[in-house]
C-alpha cells in the first residue's frame, strides 16, 4: 500500500486526508484505489458505529486535488486509461452512495479530477484563495470522472457550459457565486468555519439525515449512470486524437498547446 491517505476516525465523524503532496494529490490509480478502500471500510464500519459525517481534506494547502495524473496519462495506452477512468467514476459513485454526508474541504487547487471529486460530495466548502475549474479542454480532453454531468446538476446547463467549454479557472469567491461551492471561508478562518459548520451534523438526527440524503440522491442519480457511460465513451474516443496527445505533451513540457 502506498499510504497516500490518512484516515482519522472519531466517535461520530471521520476525516480522510489526501497526502500525495509531491504531486499535489493528482489522482493516479493508486490514490483512487486507496480512497475506494477507505470509503468502503468507513461505510462498512458505519453499520456498527454510525458516522454523522465524513470530511475529505488535503494535507497541503497548495491543493485539494490538482487533477488527474497527467504524466501518467501521457504514456498510457487506451486500456490503461480505460481502467483509470472506470476506477475514478467508481470512486465518485461510491462517495455519492455512502449513507452519511460527505464534505469536501477545498484549499488551493481543485482542478479537473479534483473538482470532480468534490462534486461527488454532498457539500463543498472552499477557501476564497482556492482555484477551481475543469480545464480539460485545454489539454484536448473532456472531464472523465463525472464532471460533465454533476456540474450541470449543481449549477445548471448554462454555467456548466461556461466552465467546461472555456476551461476557465475561477477563485473560490467566483465559484461560490456560480453555485459550484456551497460555503465560502477566508483562508485564515477556514478551519474555524469548517468546524462550526460540521457541528450541525453532530446535533441533528443521523437517521433523518441518512433518509433525506437517500431521497435527494435518488432523484439526482436517476439518469446519471447512463450519461456517465457516455462520458467514458467520449473520453476514450478523444484520448486517441492528435489534439489530446498535443495537449498532454504541452502540459508536461510547460508550454502552450498548439491545436
Secondary structure, DSSP 8 states (H G I E B T S, - for coil): ----EEEEE-SSEEEEEE--GGGTT-B-HHHHHHHHHHHHHHHHHTTTS--SEEEEEESSTTEEE--B-HHHHHT--HHHHHHHHHHHHHHHHHHHH-SSEEEEEE-SEEETHHHHHHHTSSEEEEETT-EEE--GGGGT----SSHHHHHHHHH-HHHHHHHHHH--EEEHHHHHHHTS-SEEE-GGGHHHHHHHHHHHHHHS-HHHHHHHHHHHHHHHHTTHHHHHHHHHHHHHHHHTSHHHHHHHHHHHHTS----
